[in-house]
Amino acid sequence: MKLDKKTQQLINRLPKTVKVLHNTYKLRFVDRSDDPDWDDDTYGYIDLDASEIVIWKVVSPDRLVDTIFHEVLHGCIDSGNMRVFLKDEERLVQSLTTTLTCLLRDNKELFKCLIKN
Ligand SMILES: [Zn+2]
């Protein structure tokens, strides 16, 4: 499958790492065909031991960013030692991904102030 031009441009602009509290995760983009274990509904995963977020690179820009954010939230749960409180991490992360994406997009000025201060 051919990589979409907008997706490639986005990958080029993205930082190479994401910092989550005391952990820094490397972002790695792969061809899904390189790993036969990927199923059709999987767009990425976080490897906590390798400190790496692996993303399938042949997806739309929106899906790519959403997937990175989703995996970062799994990293937040791990870094914050929150797993012990959870019954269903996947459902929480799915819900938070949507909620926080909207929160960030709808309140850009608030988060600009938060980042500056
Ligand atoms: Zn997940």
Backbone and ligand atoms as CSV (ligand in chain L), in Angstrom:
chain,resi,resn,atom,element,x,y,z
A,1,MET,N,N,0.852,-1.193,0.000
A,1,MET,CA,C,0.000,0.000,0.000
A,1,MET,C,C,0.894,1.252,0.000
A,2,LYS,N,N,0.508,2.231,-0.802
A,2,LYS,CA,C,1.337,3.426,-0.952
A,2,LYS,C,C,1.043,4.436,0.160
A,3,LEU,N,N,2.100,5.074,0.622
A,3,LEU,CA,C,1.962,6.053,1.692
A,3,LEU,C,C,1.379,7.347,1.148
A,4,ASP,N,N,0.322,7.817,1.801
A,4,ASP,CA,C,-0.321,9.066,1.437
A,4,ASP,C,C,0.671,10.226,1.635
A,5,LYS,N,N,0.680,11.192,0.667
A,5,LYS,CA,C,1.636,12.303,0.729
A,5,LYS,C,C,1.463,13.145,1.999
A,6,LYS,N,N,0.217,13.424,2.372
A,6,LYS,CA,C,-0.041,14.212,3.587
A,6,LYS,C,C,0.431,13.474,4.832
A,7,THR,N,N,0.260,12.156,4.820
A,7,THR,CA,C,0.721,11.363,5.964
A,7,THR,C,C,2.241,11.413,6.058
A,8,GLN,N,N,2.931,11.300,4.926
A,8,GLN,CA,C,4.390,11.370,4.936
A,8,GLN,C,C,4.870,12.730,5.431
A,9,GLN,N,N,4.207,13.804,4.997
A,9,GLN,CA,C,4.581,15.145,5.448
A,9,GLN,C,C,4.386,15.282,6.955
A,10,LEU,N,N,3.294,14.717,7.443
A,10,LEU,CA,C,3.040,14.764,8.887
A,10,LEU,C,C,4.113,13.992,9.641
A,11,ILE,N,N,4.453,12.807,9.169
A,11,ILE,CA,C,5.493,12.002,9.831
A,11,ILE,C,C,6.802,12.787,9.877
A,12,ASN,N,N,7.121,13.500,8.803
A,12,ASN,CA,C,8.359,14.289,8.757
A,12,ASN,C,C,8.349,15.429,9.780
A,13,ARG,N,N,7.165,15.969,10.065
A,13,ARG,CA,C,7.044,17.103,11.007
A,13,ARG,C,C,6.996,16.669,12.465
A,14,LEU,N,N,6.603,15.447,12.704
A,14,LEU,CA,C,6.410,14.991,14.081
A,14,LEU,C,C,7.745,14.891,14.823
A,15,PRO,N,N,7.719,15.105,16.133
A,15,PRO,CA,C,8.948,14.885,16.905
A,15,PRO,C,C,9.312,13.403,16.873
A,16,LYS,N,N,10.572,13.118,17.156
A,16,LYS,CA,C,11.044,11.725,17.128
A,16,LYS,C,C,10.745,10.995,18.435
A,17,THR,N,N,10.490,11.778,19.489
A,17,THR,CA,C,10.211,11.176,20.797
A,17,THR,C,C,9.032,11.894,21.453
A,18,VAL,N,N,8.428,11.202,22.417
A,18,VAL,CA,C,7.362,11.768,23.239
A,18,VAL,C,C,7.740,11.528,24.692
A,19,LYS,N,N,7.719,12.594,25.492
A,19,LYS,CA,C,8.064,12.456,26.905
A,19,LYS,C,C,6.782,12.315,27.716
A,20,VAL,N,N,6.719,11.289,28.540
A,20,VAL,CA,C,5.581,11.051,29.430
A,20,VAL,C,C,6.149,10.881,30.837
A,21,LEU,N,N,6.012,11.929,31.644
A,21,LEU,CA,C,6.625,11.969,32.980
A,21,LEU,C,C,8.105,11.600,32.885
A,22,HIS,N,N,8.527,10.518,33.530
A,22,HIS,CA,C,9.952,10.179,33.559
A,22,HIS,C,C,10.367,9.285,32.386
A,23,ASN,N,N,9.439,8.938,31.514
A,23,ASN,CA,C,9.763,8.062,30.379
A,23,ASN,C,C,9.764,8.840,29.067
A,24,THR,N,N,10.680,8.493,28.206
A,24,THR,CA,C,10.704,9.058,26.857
A,24,THR,C,C,10.525,7.913,25.864
A,25,TYR,N,N,9.501,8.047,25.027
A,25,TYR,CA,C,9.197,7.007,24.055
A,25,TYR,C,C,9.617,7.458,22.661
A,26,LYS,N,N,10.309,6.589,21.973
A,26,LYS,CA,C,10.676,6.842,20.588
A,26,LYS,C,C,9.464,6.536,19.708
A,27,LEU,N,N,9.203,7.404,18.736
A,27,LEU,CA,C,8.135,7.137,17.769
A,27,LEU,C,C,8.744,6.409,16.578
A,28,ARG,N,N,8.174,5.268,16.251
A,28,ARG,CA,C,8.679,4.505,15.109
A,28,ARG,C,C,7.508,4.168,14.195
A,29,PHE,N,N,7.685,4.442,12.926
A,29,PHE,CA,C,6.635,4.201,11.939
A,29,PHE,C,C,7.021,3.001,11.085
A,30,VAL,N,N,6.085,2.087,10.928
A,30,VAL,CA,C,6.404,0.832,10.249
A,30,VAL,C,C,5.366,0.516,9.179
A,31,ASP,N,N,5.773,-0.347,8.279
A,31,ASP,CA,C,4.833,-0.945,7.345
A,31,ASP,C,C,4.182,-2.128,8.047
A,32,ARG,N,N,2.890,-2.191,8.001
A,32,ARG,CA,C,2.190,-3.269,8.690
A,32,ARG,C,C,2.628,-4.636,8.171
A,33,SER,N,N,2.959,-4.705,6.903
A,33,SER,CA,C,3.342,-5.989,6.315
A,33,SER,C,C,4.639,-6.542,6.911
A,34,ASP,N,N,5.400,-5.661,7.614
A,34,ASP,CA,C,6.642,-6.119,8.245
A,34,ASP,C,C,6.383,-6.993,9.465
A,35,ASP,N,N,5.151,-6.926,9.996
A,35,ASP,CA,C,4.848,-7.679,11.206
A,35,ASP,C,C,3.540,-8.442,11.012
A,36,PRO,N,N,3.608,-9.754,10.842
A,36,PRO,CA,C,2.402,-10.536,10.567
A,36,PRO,C,C,1.435,-10.607,11.748
A,37,ASP,N,N,1.860,-10.179,12.930
A,37,ASP,CA,C,0.991,-10.252,14.106
A,37,ASP,C,C,-0.039,-9.120,14.164
A,38,TRP,N,N,0.112,-8.125,13.319
A,38,TRP,CA,C,-0.837,-6.998,13.357
A,38,TRP,C,C,-2.176,-7.445,12.794
A,39,ASP,N,N,-3.250,-7.105,13.511
A,39,ASP,CA,C,-4.567,-7.406,12.965
A,39,ASP,C,C,-5.137,-6.151,12.298
A,40,ASP,N,N,-6.279,-6.316,11.646
A,40,ASP,CA,C,-6.847,-5.229,10.840
A,40,ASP,C,C,-7.252,-4.009,11.657
A,41,ASP,N,N,-7.571,-4.197,12.933
A,41,ASP,CA,C,-8.036,-3.085,13.758
A,41,ASP,C,C,-6.909,-2.403,14.527
A,42,THR,N,N,-5.703,-2.840,14.329
A,42,THR,CA,C,-4.578,-2.288,15.072
A,42,THR,C,C,-3.821,-1.289,14.211
A,43,TYR,N,N,-3.681,-0.072,14.743
A,43,TYR,CA,C,-2.956,0.975,14.019
A,43,TYR,C,C,-1.639,1.316,14.688
A,44,GLY,N,N,-1.459,0.817,15.902
A,44,GLY,CA,C,-0.221,1.068,16.611
A,44,GLY,C,C,-0.228,0.390,17.960
A,45,TYR,N,N,0.907,0.437,18.620
A,45,TYR,CA,C,0.991,-0.093,19.980
A,45,TYR,C,C,2.154,0.588,20.697
A,46,ILE,N,N,2.126,0.500,22.021
A,46,ILE,CA,C,3.231,1.020,22.816
A,46,ILE,C,C,3.978,-0.176,23.401
A,47,ASP,N,N,5.280,-0.145,23.263
A,47,ASP,CA,C,6.127,-1.172,23.863
A,47,ASP,C,C,6.793,-0.528,25.073
A,48,LEU,N,N,6.229,-0.803,26.242
A,48,LEU,CA,C,6.706,-0.154,27.467
A,48,LEU,C,C,8.135,-0.558,27.792
A,49,ASP,N,N,8.478,-1.811,27.549
A,49,ASP,CA,C,9.834,-2.281,27.862
A,49,ASP,C,C,10.879,-1.652,26.952
A,50,ALA,N,N,10.531,-1.478,25.678
A,50,ALA,CA,C,11.474,-0.908,24.714
A,50,ALA,C,C,11.370,0.619,24.656
A,51,SER,N,N,10.441,1.210,25.429
A,51,SER,CA,C,10.196,2.660,25.407
A,51,SER,C,C,9.983,3.139,23.971
A,52,GLU,N,N,9.013,2.529,23.337
A,52,GLU,CA,C,8.791,2.799,21.919
A,52,GLU,C,C,7.295,2.785,21.601
A,53,ILE,N,N,6.873,3.727,20.790
A,53,ILE,CA,C,5.512,3.734,20.257
A,53,ILE,C,C,5.634,3.417,18.775
A,54,VAL,N,N,4.992,2.339,18.378
A,54,VAL,CA,C,5.099,1.858,17.001
A,54,VAL,C,C,3.777,2.136,16.297
A,55,ILE,N,N,3.855,2.821,15.170
A,55,ILE,CA,C,2.664,3.256,14.451
A,55,ILE,C,C,2.727,2.749,13.014
A,56,TRP,N,N,1.596,2.213,12.567
A,56,TRP,CA,C,1.486,1.813,11.171
A,56,TRP,C,C,1.418,3.092,10.337
A,57,LYS,N,N,2.330,3.241,9.387
A,57,LYS,CA,C,2.429,4.534,8.702
A,57,LYS,C,C,1.476,4.720,7.518
A,58,VAL,N,N,0.806,3.695,7.110
A,58,VAL,CA,C,-0.111,3.887,5.993
A,58,VAL,C,C,-1.539,4.048,6.519
A,59,VAL,N,N,-1.765,5.172,7.122
A,59,VAL,CA,C,-3.104,5.528,7.579
A,59,VAL,C,C,-3.283,7.017,7.296
A,60,SER,N,N,-4.486,7.525,7.470
A,60,SER,CA,C,-4.720,8.944,7.222
A,60,SER,C,C,-4.022,9.775,8.298
A,61,PRO,N,N,-3.724,11.057,8.013
A,61,PRO,CA,C,-3.100,11.904,9.033
A,61,PRO,C,C,-3.904,11.958,10.327
A,62,ASP,N,N,-5.240,12.075,10.227
A,62,ASP,CA,C,-6.072,12.120,11.435
A,62,ASP,C,C,-5.931,10.844,12.250
A,63,ARG,N,N,-5.969,9.725,11.579
A,63,ARG,CA,C,-5.863,8.431,12.264
A,63,ARG,C,C,-4.476,8.271,12.889
A,64,LEU,N,N,-3.472,8.752,12.174
A,64,LEU,CA,C,-2.096,8.652,12.673
A,64,LEU,C,C,-1.939,9.414,13.985
A,65,VAL,N,N,-2.398,10.663,14.016
A,65,VAL,CA,C,-2.282,11.489,15.219
A,65,VAL,C,C,-3.126,10.892,16.347
A,66,ASP,N,N,-4.321,10.452,16.013
A,66,ASP,CA,C,-5.205,9.835,16.996
A,66,ASP,C,C,-4.542,8.593,17.608
A,67,THR,N,N,-3.892,7.813,16.773
A,67,THR,CA,C,-3.243,6.586,17.252
A,67,THR,C,C,-2.061,6.916,18.159
A,68,ILE,N,N,-1.269,7.908,17.784
A,68,ILE,CA,C,-0.155,8.304,18.643
A,68,ILE,C,C,-0.689,8.758,19.999
A,69,PHE,N,N,-1.716,9.610,19.973
A,69,PHE,CA,C,-2.293,10.112,21.221
A,69,PHE,C,C,-2.818,8.951,22.072
A,70,HIS,N,N,-3.486,8.019,21.426
A,70,HIS,CA,C,-4.012,6.837,22.108
A,70,HIS,C,C,-2.880,6.076,22.814
A,71,GLU,N,N,-1.804,5.838,22.097
A,71,GLU,CA,C,-0.682,5.086,22.688
A,71,GLU,C,C,0.016,5.889,23.782
A,72,VAL,N,N,0.084,7.213,23.614
A,72,VAL,CA,C,0.664,8.064,24.655
A,72,VAL,C,C,-0.162,7.953,25.940
A,73,LEU,N,N,-1.483,7.873,25.802
A,73,LEU,CA,C,-2.330,7.730,26.991
A,73,LEU,C,C,-2.074,6.397,27.700
A,74,HIS,N,N,-1.815,5.342,26.945
A,74,HIS,CA,C,-1.399,4.085,27.592
A,74,HIS,C,C,-0.099,4.334,28.369
A,75,GLY,N,N,0.798,5.121,27.795
A,75,GLY,CA,C,2.040,5.459,28.481
A,75,GLY,C,C,1.781,6.272,29.747
A,76,CYS,N,N,0.792,7.170,29.696
A,76,CYS,CA,C,0.431,7.961,30.878
A,76,CYS,C,C,-0.076,7.050,31.991
A,77,ILE,N,N,-0.887,6.087,31.631
A,77,ILE,CA,C,-1.424,5.145,32.632
A,77,ILE,C,C,-0.279,4.366,33.264
A,78,ASP,N,N,0.675,3.963,32.456
A,78,ASP,CA,C,1.816,3.214,32.987
A,78,ASP,C,C,2.701,4.112,33.854
A,79,SER,N,N,3.041,5.287,33.346
A,79,SER,CA,C,3.943,6.183,34.083
A,79,SER,C,C,3.319,6.675,35.375
A,80,GLY,N,N,2.009,6.854,35.353
A,80,GLY,CA,C,1.318,7.340,36.542
A,80,GLY,C,C,0.894,6.230,37.487
A,81,ASN,N,N,1.308,5.012,37.192
A,81,ASN,CA,C,0.924,3.853,38.022
A,81,ASN,C,C,-0.579,3.774,38.237
A,82,MET,N,N,-1.348,4.052,37.185
A,82,MET,CA,C,-2.810,4.071,37.286
A,82,MET,C,C,-3.450,2.724,36.961
A,83,ARG,N,N,-2.671,1.804,36.448
A,83,ARG,CA,C,-3.236,0.538,35.980
A,83,ARG,C,C,-3.977,-0.206,37.103
A,84,VAL,N,N,-3.484,-0.038,38.305
A,84,VAL,CA,C,-4.064,-0.734,39.448
A,84,VAL,C,C,-5.519,-0.320,39.688
A,85,PHE,N,N,-5.895,0.889,39.229
A,85,PHE,CA,C,-7.255,1.375,39.452
A,85,PHE,C,C,-8.214,0.968,38.333
A,86,LEU,N,N,-7.686,0.366,37.276
A,86,LEU,CA,C,-8.490,0.166,36.078
A,86,LEU,C,C,-9.016,-1.247,35.935
A,87,LYS,N,N,-10.238,-1.320,35.434
A,87,LYS,CA,C,-10.797,-2.614,35.068
A,87,LYS,C,C,-10.651,-2.835,33.573
A,88,ASP,N,N,-10.770,-1.747,32.813
A,88,ASP,CA,C,-10.722,-1.885,31.359
A,88,ASP,C,C,-9.910,-0.718,30.787
A,89,GLU,N,N,-8.590,-0.893,30.746
A,89,GLU,CA,C,-7.711,0.173,30.267
A,89,GLU,C,C,-8.036,0.563,28.833
A,90,GLU,N,N,-8.306,-0.400,27.982
A,90,GLU,CA,C,-8.526,-0.085,26.569
A,90,GLU,C,C,-9.733,0.828,26.377
A,91,ARG,N,N,-10.839,0.533,27.073
A,91,ARG,CA,C,-12.035,1.379,26.930
A,91,ARG,C,C,-11.780,2.768,27.486
A,92,LEU,N,N,-11.069,2.859,28.596
A,92,LEU,CA,C,-10.743,4.176,29.163
A,92,LEU,C,C,-9.893,4.975,28.181
A,93,VAL,N,N,-8.869,4.339,27.631
A,93,VAL,CA,C,-7.980,5.041,26.704
A,93,VAL,C,C,-8.744,5.475,25.452
A,94,GLN,N,N,-9.612,4.632,24.949
A,94,GLN,CA,C,-10.407,5.014,23.769
A,94,GLN,C,C,-11.268,6.236,24.068
A,95,SER,N,N,-11.906,6.242,25.213
A,95,SER,CA,C,-12.754,7.365,25.590
A,95,SER,C,C,-11.935,8.628,25.830
A,96,LEU,N,N,-10.820,8.479,26.533
A,96,LEU,CA,C,-9.968,9.645,26.802
A,96,LEU,C,C,-9.366,10.222,25.523
A,97,THR,N,N,-9.018,9.371,24.589
A,97,THR,CA,C,-8.442,9.863,23.337
A,97,THR,C,C,-9.410,10.827,22.662
A,98,THR,N,N,-10.657,10.424,22.544
A,98,THR,CA,C,-11.668,11.274,21.909
A,98,THR,C,C,-11.931,12.527,22.742
A,99,THR,N,N,-12.112,12.348,24.035
A,99,THR,CA,C,-12.444,13.470,24.917
A,99,THR,C,C,-11.312,14.494,24.975
A,100,LEU,N,N,-10.097,14.025,25.169
A,100,LEU,CA,C,-8.972,14.949,25.287
A,100,LEU,C,C,-8.632,15.616,23.958
A,101,THR,N,N,-8.800,14.909,22.859
A,101,THR,CA,C,-8.574,15.524,21.549
A,101,THR,C,C,-9.532,16.693,21.356
A,102,CYS,N,N,-10.802,16.493,21.671
A,102,CYS,CA,C,-11.792,17.577,21.561
A,102,CYS,C,C,-11.466,18.698,22.545
A,103,LEU,N,N,-11.100,18.342,23.766
A,103,LEU,CA,C,-10.757,19.340,24.783
A,103,LEU,C,C,-9.608,20.221,24.314
A,104,LEU,N,N,-8.577,19.610,23.775
A,104,LEU,CA,C,-7.412,20.369,23.298
A,104,LEU,C,C,-7.777,21.250,22.106
A,105,ARG,N,N,-8.520,20.704,21.173
A,105,ARG,CA,C,-8.887,21.468,19.967
A,105,ARG,C,C,-9.854,22.604,20.280
A,106,ASP,N,N,-10.737,22.398,21.252
A,106,ASP,CA,C,-11.757,23.400,21.570
A,106,ASP,C,C,-11.267,24.460,22.550
A,107,ASN,N,N,-10.081,24.270,23.126
A,107,ASN,CA,C,-9.587,25.196,24.160
A,107,ASN,C,C,-8.124,25.539,23.935
A,108,LYS,N,N,-7.799,25.873,22.688
A,108,LYS,CA,C,-6.395,26.122,22.339
A,108,LYS,C,C,-5.784,27.233,23.192
A,109,GLU,N,N,-6.542,28.316,23.436
A,109,GLU,CA,C,-6.000,29.444,24.196
A,109,GLU,C,C,-5.680,29.037,25.631
A,110,LEU,N,N,-6.552,28.256,26.234
A,110,LEU,CA,C,-6.313,27.788,27.594
A,110,LEU,C,C,-5.025,26.973,27.649
A,111,PHE,N,N,-4.855,26.070,26.701
A,111,PHE,CA,C,-3.669,25.206,26.746
A,111,PHE,C,C,-2.392,25.946,26.360
A,112,LYS,N,N,-2.515,27.001,25.526
A,112,LYS,CA,C,-1.340,27.848,25.258
A,112,LYS,C,C,-0.864,28.492,26.545
A,113,CYS,N,N,-1.814,29.002,27.348
A,113,CYS,CA,C,-1.462,29.622,28.635
A,113,CYS,C,C,-0.869,28.586,29.580
A,114,LEU,N,N,-1.443,27.408,29.591
A,114,LEU,CA,C,-0.948,26.344,30.471
A,114,LEU,C,C,0.482,25.968,30.116
A,115,ILE,N,N,0.780,25.893,28.827
A,115,ILE,CA,C,2.126,25.522,28.378
A,115,ILE,C,C,3.130,26.627,28.699
A,116,LYS,N,N,2.710,27.900,28.555
A,116,LYS,CA,C,3.617,29.019,28.805
A,116,LYS,C,C,3.928,29.191,30.284
A,117,ASN,N,N,3.009,28.816,31.156
A,117,ASN,CA,C,3.180,29.086,32.593
A,117,ASN,C,C,3.538,27.845,33.393
L,1,ZN,ZN,ZN,-5.117,0.844,23.254
